[in-house]
């Protein structure tokens, strides 16, 4: 995963999901950046203007971990 201080141009990205969506506070979002290198293709933004970029393989690993319940302690804390 790569973290950079400058935000990508979100208008050039393909949106996949918005997390929350019940407000107008700049909810976290998940995007695909088709122009990015393979290791930076998935972009996850937060509601503070930061972002993380990762490969599709890294994102798939995250999804697998979530489906297996390994992230459940985070949401129950």
Backbone atoms as SQL, in Angstrom:
CREATE TABLE atoms (id INTEGER PRIMARY KEY, chain TEXT, resi INTEGER, resn TEXT, atom TEXT, x REAL, y REAL, z REAL);
INSERT INTO atoms VALUES
  (1, 'A', 1, 'UNK', 'N', 0.840, -1.176, 0.000),
  (2, 'A', 1, 'UNK', 'CA', 0.000, 0.000, 0.000),
  (3, 'A', 1, 'UNK', 'C', 0.882, 1.235, 0.000),
  (4, 'A', 2, 'UNK', 'N', 0.391, 2.248, -0.656),
  (5, 'A', 2, 'UNK', 'CA', 1.145, 3.486, -0.759),
  (6, 'A', 2, 'UNK', 'C', 0.295, 4.626, -0.236),
  (7, 'A', 3, 'UNK', 'N', 0.909, 5.506, 0.539),
  (8, 'A', 3, 'UNK', 'CA', 0.196, 6.676, 1.036),
  (9, 'A', 3, 'UNK', 'C', 0.940, 7.912, 0.555),
  (10, 'A', 4, 'UNK', 'N', 0.242, 8.810, -0.100),
  (11, 'A', 4, 'UNK', 'CA', 0.824, 10.059, -0.575),
  (12, 'A', 4, 'UNK', 'C', 0.031, 11.212, -0.003),
  (13, 'A', 5, 'UNK', 'N', 0.690, 12.344, 0.195),
  (14, 'A', 5, 'UNK', 'CA', 0.017, 13.484, 0.805),
  (15, 'A', 5, 'UNK', 'C', -0.859, 14.241, -0.183),
  (16, 'A', 6, 'UNK', 'N', -0.600, 14.110, -1.490),
  (17, 'A', 6, 'UNK', 'CA', -1.448, 14.803, -2.453),
  (18, 'A', 6, 'UNK', 'C', -2.577, 13.877, -2.897),
  (19, 'A', 7, 'UNK', 'N', -3.759, 14.407, -2.932),
  (20, 'A', 7, 'UNK', 'CA', -4.932, 13.603, -3.263),
  (21, 'A', 7, 'UNK', 'C', -5.037, 13.394, -4.765),
  (22, 'A', 8, 'UNK', 'N', -5.463, 12.209, -5.184),
  (23, 'A', 8, 'UNK', 'CA', -5.666, 11.977, -6.612),
  (24, 'A', 8, 'UNK', 'C', -6.876, 12.765, -7.098),
  (25, 'A', 9, 'UNK', 'N', -6.942, 12.978, -8.403),
  (26, 'A', 9, 'UNK', 'CA', -8.092, 13.655, -9.009),
  (27, 'A', 9, 'UNK', 'C', -9.262, 12.681, -9.008),
  (28, 'A', 10, 'UNK', 'N', -10.159, 12.824, -8.057),
  (29, 'A', 10, 'UNK', 'CA', -11.258, 11.873, -7.897),
  (30, 'A', 10, 'UNK', 'C', -12.218, 11.871, -9.083),
  (31, 'A', 11, 'UNK', 'N', -12.262, 12.951, -9.842),
  (32, 'A', 11, 'UNK', 'CA', -13.167, 12.994, -10.995),
  (33, 'A', 11, 'UNK', 'C', -12.690, 12.064, -12.107),
  (34, 'A', 12, 'UNK', 'N', -11.413, 11.676, -12.087),
  (35, 'A', 12, 'UNK', 'CA', -10.871, 10.787, -13.108),
  (36, 'A', 12, 'UNK', 'C', -10.962, 9.318, -12.695),
  (37, 'A', 13, 'UNK', 'N', -11.474, 9.041, -11.501),
  (38, 'A', 13, 'UNK', 'CA', -11.533, 7.684, -10.980),
  (39, 'A', 13, 'UNK', 'C', -12.917, 7.083, -11.141),
  (40, 'A', 14, 'UNK', 'N', -12.975, 5.769, -11.180),
  (41, 'A', 14, 'UNK', 'CA', -14.247, 5.051, -11.252),
  (42, 'A', 14, 'UNK', 'C', -14.708, 4.710, -9.837),
  (43, 'A', 15, 'UNK', 'N', -15.834, 5.285, -9.374),
  (44, 'A', 15, 'UNK', 'CA', -16.298, 4.989, -8.015),
  (45, 'A', 15, 'UNK', 'C', -16.828, 3.560, -7.910),
  (46, 'A', 16, 'UNK', 'N', -16.496, 2.897, -6.796),
  (47, 'A', 16, 'UNK', 'CA', -16.989, 1.543, -6.535),
  (48, 'A', 16, 'UNK', 'C', -17.961, 1.513, -5.366),
  (49, 'A', 17, 'UNK', 'N', -17.644, 2.258, -4.307),
  (50, 'A', 17, 'UNK', 'CA', -18.496, 2.216, -3.112),
  (51, 'A', 17, 'UNK', 'C', -18.301, 3.479, -2.293),
  (52, 'A', 18, 'UNK', 'N', -19.371, 3.864, -1.589),
  (53, 'A', 18, 'UNK', 'CA', -19.316, 4.942, -0.604),
  (54, 'A', 18, 'UNK', 'C', -19.720, 4.343, 0.728),
  (55, 'A', 19, 'UNK', 'N', -18.925, 4.607, 1.752),
  (56, 'A', 19, 'UNK', 'CA', -19.181, 4.052, 3.078),
  (57, 'A', 19, 'UNK', 'C', -19.788, 5.137, 3.941),
  (58, 'A', 20, 'UNK', 'N', -20.956, 4.917, 4.428),
  (59, 'A', 20, 'UNK', 'CA', -21.771, 5.860, 5.198),
  (60, 'A', 20, 'UNK', 'C', -22.843, 6.376, 4.268),
  (61, 'A', 21, 'UNK', 'N', -22.583, 7.479, 3.607),
  (62, 'A', 21, 'UNK', 'CA', -23.535, 8.003, 2.647),
  (63, 'A', 21, 'UNK', 'C', -24.775, 8.615, 3.251),
  (64, 'A', 22, 'UNK', 'N', -24.857, 8.667, 4.581),
  (65, 'A', 22, 'UNK', 'CA', -26.046, 9.200, 5.235),
  (66, 'A', 22, 'UNK', 'C', -25.887, 10.660, 5.632),
  (67, 'A', 23, 'UNK', 'N', -24.856, 11.280, 5.121),
  (68, 'A', 23, 'UNK', 'CA', -24.598, 12.663, 5.499),
  (69, 'A', 23, 'UNK', 'C', -23.894, 13.368, 4.344),
  (70, 'A', 24, 'UNK', 'N', -23.525, 14.591, 4.567),
  (71, 'A', 24, 'UNK', 'CA', -22.793, 15.349, 3.558),
  (72, 'A', 24, 'UNK', 'C', -21.441, 15.753, 4.134),
  (73, 'A', 25, 'UNK', 'N', -20.778, 14.778, 4.781),
  (74, 'A', 25, 'UNK', 'CA', -19.533, 15.084, 5.493),
  (75, 'A', 25, 'UNK', 'C', -18.296, 14.597, 4.755),
  (76, 'A', 26, 'UNK', 'N', -18.437, 14.144, 3.527),
  (77, 'A', 26, 'UNK', 'CA', -17.283, 13.625, 2.815),
  (78, 'A', 26, 'UNK', 'C', -16.954, 12.214, 3.229),
  (79, 'A', 27, 'UNK', 'N', -17.887, 11.325, 3.092),
  (80, 'A', 27, 'UNK', 'CA', -17.739, 9.939, 3.544),
  (81, 'A', 27, 'UNK', 'C', -16.599, 9.227, 2.821),
  (82, 'A', 28, 'UNK', 'N', -16.006, 8.226, 3.467),
  (83, 'A', 28, 'UNK', 'CA', -14.972, 7.423, 2.807),
  (84, 'A', 28, 'UNK', 'C', -15.516, 6.782, 1.531),
  (85, 'A', 29, 'UNK', 'N', -14.650, 6.692, 0.526),
  (86, 'A', 29, 'UNK', 'CA', -15.053, 6.118, -0.753),
  (87, 'A', 29, 'UNK', 'C', -13.975, 5.194, -1.292),
  (88, 'A', 30, 'UNK', 'N', -14.397, 4.258, -2.130),
  (89, 'A', 30, 'UNK', 'CA', -13.514, 3.309, -2.779),
  (90, 'A', 30, 'UNK', 'C', -13.597, 3.541, -4.282),
  (91, 'A', 31, 'UNK', 'N', -12.432, 3.660, -4.927),
  (92, 'A', 31, 'UNK', 'CA', -12.357, 3.950, -6.354),
  (93, 'A', 31, 'UNK', 'C', -11.391, 2.996, -7.047),
  (94, 'A', 32, 'UNK', 'N', -11.520, 2.907, -8.371),
  (95, 'A', 32, 'UNK', 'CA', -10.517, 2.293, -9.228),
  (96, 'A', 32, 'UNK', 'C', -9.929, 3.413, -10.071),
  (97, 'A', 33, 'UNK', 'N', -8.602, 3.447, -10.138),
  (98, 'A', 33, 'UNK', 'CA', -7.911, 4.420, -10.973),
  (99, 'A', 33, 'UNK', 'C', -7.343, 3.674, -12.171),
  (100, 'A', 34, 'UNK', 'N', -8.074, 3.678, -13.295),
  (101, 'A', 34, 'UNK', 'CA', -7.630, 2.898, -14.458),
  (102, 'A', 34, 'UNK', 'C', -6.316, 3.404, -15.065),
  (103, 'A', 35, 'UNK', 'N', -5.937, 4.641, -14.790),
  (104, 'A', 35, 'UNK', 'CA', -4.702, 5.198, -15.333),
  (105, 'A', 35, 'UNK', 'C', -3.488, 4.945, -14.442),
  (106, 'A', 36, 'UNK', 'N', -3.708, 4.453, -13.232),
  (107, 'A', 36, 'UNK', 'CA', -2.608, 4.240, -12.286),
  (108, 'A', 36, 'UNK', 'C', -1.863, 2.956, -12.599),
  (109, 'A', 37, 'UNK', 'N', -0.647, 2.875, -12.100),
  (110, 'A', 37, 'UNK', 'CA', 0.105, 1.629, -12.227),
  (111, 'A', 37, 'UNK', 'C', -0.632, 0.547, -11.438),
  (112, 'A', 38, 'UNK', 'N', -0.366, -0.696, -11.787),
  (113, 'A', 38, 'UNK', 'CA', -1.096, -1.810, -11.170),
  (114, 'A', 38, 'UNK', 'C', -0.997, -1.823, -9.650),
  (115, 'A', 39, 'UNK', 'N', 0.128, -1.401, -9.101),
  (116, 'A', 39, 'UNK', 'CA', 0.309, -1.437, -7.651),
  (117, 'A', 39, 'UNK', 'C', -0.384, -0.288, -6.934),
  (118, 'A', 40, 'UNK', 'N', -1.033, 0.626, -7.693),
  (119, 'A', 40, 'UNK', 'CA', -1.721, 1.775, -7.088),
  (120, 'A', 40, 'UNK', 'C', -3.138, 1.945, -7.629),
  (121, 'A', 41, 'UNK', 'N', -3.692, 0.911, -8.223),
  (122, 'A', 41, 'UNK', 'CA', -4.955, 1.021, -8.948),
  (123, 'A', 41, 'UNK', 'C', -6.174, 1.242, -8.050),
  (124, 'A', 42, 'UNK', 'N', -6.187, 0.699, -6.846),
  (125, 'A', 42, 'UNK', 'CA', -7.321, 0.842, -5.922),
  (126, 'A', 42, 'UNK', 'C', -7.054, 2.031, -5.008),
  (127, 'A', 43, 'UNK', 'N', -8.033, 2.923, -4.894),
  (128, 'A', 43, 'UNK', 'CA', -7.884, 4.136, -4.080),
  (129, 'A', 43, 'UNK', 'C', -8.994, 4.150, -3.035),
  (130, 'A', 44, 'UNK', 'N', -8.607, 4.277, -1.779),
  (131, 'A', 44, 'UNK', 'CA', -9.547, 4.394, -0.668),
  (132, 'A', 44, 'UNK', 'C', -9.339, 5.762, -0.035),
  (133, 'A', 45, 'UNK', 'N', -10.391, 6.578, -0.027),
  (134, 'A', 45, 'UNK', 'CA', -10.303, 7.907, 0.575),
  (135, 'A', 45, 'UNK', 'C', -11.008, 7.892, 1.925),
  (136, 'A', 46, 'UNK', 'N', -10.597, 8.797, 2.810),
  (137, 'A', 46, 'UNK', 'CA', -11.305, 8.942, 4.078),
  (138, 'A', 46, 'UNK', 'C', -12.011, 10.292, 4.093),
  (139, 'A', 47, 'UNK', 'N', -12.696, 10.586, 5.172),
  (140, 'A', 47, 'UNK', 'CA', -13.455, 11.839, 5.251),
  (141, 'A', 47, 'UNK', 'C', -12.612, 12.994, 5.780),
  (142, 'A', 48, 'UNK', 'N', -11.275, 12.809, 5.815),
  (143, 'A', 48, 'UNK', 'CA', -10.365, 13.867, 6.247),
  (144, 'A', 48, 'UNK', 'C', -9.459, 14.332, 5.108),
  (145, 'A', 49, 'UNK', 'N', -9.735, 13.856, 3.888),
  (146, 'A', 49, 'UNK', 'CA', -8.958, 14.268, 2.730),
  (147, 'A', 49, 'UNK', 'C', -7.723, 13.433, 2.462),
  (148, 'A', 50, 'UNK', 'N', -7.535, 12.354, 3.205),
  (149, 'A', 50, 'UNK', 'CA', -6.392, 11.460, 2.994),
  (150, 'A', 50, 'UNK', 'C', -6.803, 10.319, 2.064),
  (151, 'A', 51, 'UNK', 'N', -5.819, 9.603, 1.549),
  (152, 'A', 51, 'UNK', 'CA', -6.126, 8.453, 0.713),
  (153, 'A', 51, 'UNK', 'C', -5.014, 7.409, 0.818),
  (154, 'A', 52, 'UNK', 'N', -5.378, 6.190, 0.474),
  (155, 'A', 52, 'UNK', 'CA', -4.447, 5.073, 0.407),
  (156, 'A', 52, 'UNK', 'C', -4.629, 4.443, -0.961),
  (157, 'A', 53, 'UNK', 'N', -3.512, 4.104, -1.594),
  (158, 'A', 53, 'UNK', 'CA', -3.570, 3.420, -2.877),
  (159, 'A', 53, 'UNK', 'C', -2.954, 2.047, -2.709),
  (160, 'A', 54, 'UNK', 'N', -3.547, 1.037, -3.354),
  (161, 'A', 54, 'UNK', 'CA', -3.060, -0.330, -3.249),
  (162, 'A', 54, 'UNK', 'C', -3.362, -1.079, -4.534),
  (163, 'A', 55, 'UNK', 'N', -2.743, -2.226, -4.664),
  (164, 'A', 55, 'UNK', 'CA', -3.001, -3.059, -5.834),
  (165, 'A', 55, 'UNK', 'C', -4.327, -3.793, -5.659),
  (166, 'A', 56, 'UNK', 'N', -4.850, -4.302, -6.760),
  (167, 'A', 56, 'UNK', 'CA', -6.072, -5.101, -6.697),
  (168, 'A', 56, 'UNK', 'C', -5.838, -6.356, -5.875),
  (169, 'A', 57, 'UNK', 'N', -4.628, -6.901, -5.929),
  (170, 'A', 57, 'UNK', 'CA', -4.289, -8.091, -5.142),
  (171, 'A', 57, 'UNK', 'C', -4.327, -7.778, -3.651),
  (172, 'A', 58, 'UNK', 'N', -3.767, -6.641, -3.259),
  (173, 'A', 58, 'UNK', 'CA', -3.807, -6.245, -1.855),
  (174, 'A', 58, 'UNK', 'C', -5.251, -6.020, -1.403),
  (175, 'A', 59, 'UNK', 'N', -6.052, -5.398, -2.243),
  (176, 'A', 59, 'UNK', 'CA', -7.451, -5.169, -1.895),
  (177, 'A', 59, 'UNK', 'C', -8.189, -6.501, -1.765),
  (178, 'A', 60, 'UNK', 'N', -7.910, -7.430, -2.668),
  (179, 'A', 60, 'UNK', 'CA', -8.541, -8.757, -2.595),
  (180, 'A', 60, 'UNK', 'C', -8.185, -9.444, -1.281),
  (181, 'A', 61, 'UNK', 'N', -6.939, -9.299, -0.831),
  (182, 'A', 61, 'UNK', 'CA', -6.532, -9.859, 0.460),
  (183, 'A', 61, 'UNK', 'C', -7.328, -9.228, 1.602),
  (184, 'A', 62, 'UNK', 'N', -7.537, -7.915, 1.538),
  (185, 'A', 62, 'UNK', 'CA', -8.319, -7.218, 2.556),
  (186, 'A', 62, 'UNK', 'C', -9.752, -7.729, 2.574),
  (187, 'A', 63, 'UNK', 'N', -10.345, -7.906, 1.422),
  (188, 'A', 63, 'UNK', 'CA', -11.715, -8.421, 1.331),
  (189, 'A', 63, 'UNK', 'C', -11.783, -9.844, 1.896),
  (190, 'A', 64, 'UNK', 'N', -10.804, -10.670, 1.572),
  (191, 'A', 64, 'UNK', 'CA', -10.761, -12.040, 2.093),
  (192, 'A', 64, 'UNK', 'C', -10.695, -12.045, 3.618),
  (193, 'A', 65, 'UNK', 'N', -9.841, -11.189, 4.172),
  (194, 'A', 65, 'UNK', 'CA', -9.726, -11.086, 5.627),
  (195, 'A', 65, 'UNK', 'C', -11.044, -10.637, 6.253),
  (196, 'A', 66, 'UNK', 'N', -11.707, -9.681, 5.625),
  (197, 'A', 66, 'UNK', 'CA', -12.992, -9.194, 6.141),
  (198, 'A', 66, 'UNK', 'C', -14.050, -10.289, 6.093),
  (199, 'A', 67, 'UNK', 'N', -14.119, -11.005, 4.979),
  (200, 'A', 67, 'UNK', 'CA', -15.108, -12.083, 4.847),
  (201, 'A', 67, 'UNK', 'C', -14.872, -13.197, 5.853),
  (202, 'A', 68, 'UNK', 'N', -13.603, -13.411, 6.208),
  (203, 'A', 68, 'UNK', 'CA', -13.270, -14.464, 7.175),
  (204, 'A', 68, 'UNK', 'C', -13.527, -14.019, 8.615),
  (205, 'A', 69, 'UNK', 'N', -13.934, -12.747, 8.800),
  (206, 'A', 69, 'UNK', 'CA', -14.249, -12.265, 10.135),
  (207, 'A', 69, 'UNK', 'C', -13.059, -11.724, 10.899),
  (208, 'A', 70, 'UNK', 'N', -11.913, -11.635, 10.272),
  (209, 'A', 70, 'UNK', 'CA', -10.699, -11.198, 10.971),
  (210, 'A', 70, 'UNK', 'C', -10.708, -9.705, 11.297),
  (211, 'A', 71, 'UNK', 'N', -11.599, -8.957, 10.706),
  (212, 'A', 71, 'UNK', 'CA', -11.692, -7.515, 10.993),
  (213, 'A', 71, 'UNK', 'C', -12.857, -7.178, 11.915),
  (214, 'A', 72, 'UNK', 'N', -13.589, -8.194, 12.349),
  (215, 'A', 72, 'UNK', 'CA', -14.764, -7.961, 13.181),
  (216, 'A', 72, 'UNK', 'C', -14.440, -7.261, 14.501),
  (217, 'A', 73, 'UNK', 'N', -13.255, -7.471, 15.055),
  (218, 'A', 73, 'UNK', 'CA', -12.913, -6.839, 16.321),
  (219, 'A', 73, 'UNK', 'C', -12.816, -5.325, 16.165),
  (220, 'A', 74, 'UNK', 'N', -12.517, -4.849, 14.984),
  (221, 'A', 74, 'UNK', 'CA', -12.422, -3.408, 14.744),
  (222, 'A', 74, 'UNK', 'C', -13.795, -2.749, 14.867),
  (223, 'A', 75, 'UNK', 'N', -14.820, -3.376, 14.306),
  (224, 'A', 75, 'UNK', 'CA', -16.149, -2.785, 14.342),
  (225, 'A', 75, 'UNK', 'C', -16.871, -3.006, 15.663),
  (226, 'A', 76, 'UNK', 'N', -16.405, -3.935, 16.454),
  (227, 'A', 76, 'UNK', 'CA', -17.059, -4.179, 17.750),
  (228, 'A', 76, 'UNK', 'C', -16.350, -3.462, 18.889),
  (229, 'A', 77, 'UNK', 'N', -15.273, -2.754, 18.593),
  (230, 'A', 77, 'UNK', 'CA', -14.513, -2.059, 19.639),
  (231, 'A', 77, 'UNK', 'C', -15.218, -0.803, 20.082);
